[in-house]
């Protein structure tokens, strides 16, 4: 019997920033804290408002999220950010 288990590199968030393409290296349980890349970038994101999370728009890769289905969320004041 084969059991699927999480392991090194499999239990990370892996969310990709839609504009820069950097990947989040934090554990997949980091929400609601922001995503972080190894390069030091951090960001919050939400479902893409153009393709509604499909990753495609008009039968092509969505230009807003680059096919990731998520777009960065601009925070007016990151100190007071309250998720969902």
C-alpha positions in Angstrom: 0.0 0.0 0.0 1.5 3.3 -1.1 0.8 6.3 1.1 1.2 9.8 -0.1 3.1 11.8 2.5 4.2 15.4 2.6 7.9 16.0 2.8 10.8 18.4 2.1 9.7 20.7 -0.6 6.1 19.4 -0.7 4.7 21.1 2.3 5.6 24.7 1.3 3.1 27.2 0.0 4.7 27.6 -3.4 2.4 30.5 -4.4 4.0 32.4 -7.3 3.9 36.2 -7.4 2.0 37.1 -10.6 4.3 39.9 -11.7 7.8 38.9 -10.5 7.4 35.1 -10.7 9.1 34.5 -7.3 7.8 31.6 -5.3 6.7 31.6 -1.6 8.9 29.4 0.5 6.9 29.5 3.7 5.0 26.4 5.0 1.6 26.1 3.4 0.1 26.9 6.8 1.4 30.5 6.9 -1.9 32.1 6.0 -3.0 34.9 6.9 0.6 36.1 7.1 2.0 37.4 3.8 3.9 35.3 1.3 7.7 35.5 1.3 10.3 34.7 -1.3 13.9 33.6 -0.7 14.9 36.9 -2.3 13.2 38.8 0.6 10.1 40.0 -1.2 6.7 39.7 0.6 3.2 40.1 -0.7 -0.5 39.3 -0.2 -2.6 38.1 -3.0 -6.1 37.3 -3.9 -8.1 35.6 -6.6 -7.5 37.4 -9.9 -10.2 39.9 -10.7 -9.8 39.5 -14.5 -10.0 35.8 -14.9 -11.7 34.9 -11.6 -9.1 32.4 -10.8 -9.2 30.5 -14.1 -5.7 31.6 -15.2 -7.0 32.2 -18.8 -9.0 35.1 -20.3 -10.4 35.1 -23.8 -8.7 31.7 -24.5 -5.2 33.0 -23.7 -3.1 33.2 -20.5 -4.6 36.0 -18.3 -2.5 39.1 -18.7 -3.2 40.3 -15.2 -2.1 37.2 -13.2 0.1 35.5 -15.9 -1.9 32.3 -15.5 -1.3 32.0 -11.8 -5.0 32.7 -10.9 -3.9 35.1 -8.2 -3.0 38.8 -8.3 -1.1 40.9 -5.7 -3.2 42.9 -3.3 -2.2 46.5 -2.8 -2.3 47.2 1.0 -2.9 50.8 2.0 -1.4 50.2 5.4 0.3 46.8 6.0 0.4 47.5 9.7 -3.4 47.4 10.0 -4.1 44.6 7.5 -6.9 42.3 8.6 -7.4 39.2 6.4 -10.8 38.1 5.2 
